[in-house]
């Protein structure tokens, strides 16, 4: 069985995206399916986050439906392999 890791690009049902977070208890993970840059006003209000991230929740019992596509070294890389 595929063992999901952060920064893996996966396909799940009709969605594709990067694994963004895995819960420490391995109860769920999130898949980033969209990113949008904030406008200057919103960046000024919350400078910690410069983008909006659309995440989908995938529970542990659904991980067997994940299909591994590729990986990246970090969130700052587009694609490593």
C-alpha positions, 0 to 999 in steps of 0.5 A: 500500500502507498504510504502518503507523504507531505509534498507528494502529488496524488490523484484521489477520485476526481481530484489531483493535488499536493499533500499539504498536511498529514495529521500526527495520529494519521487520522487524515491528510489534506490535499491542496487542490488550489492556490490563489495569491492574496491582494495587497490589502489582505496581505497587509491584514495577515502578512503570515500567509500570502496565498489562499489555499483550497484544501480537501480532507482525506481520512485514513480509511480513504488513503488506499484510494490515493494514487501517487503521481510525483513528489517535490522536495518542498512547497517552494519547488514546482516538481522534483520528479 
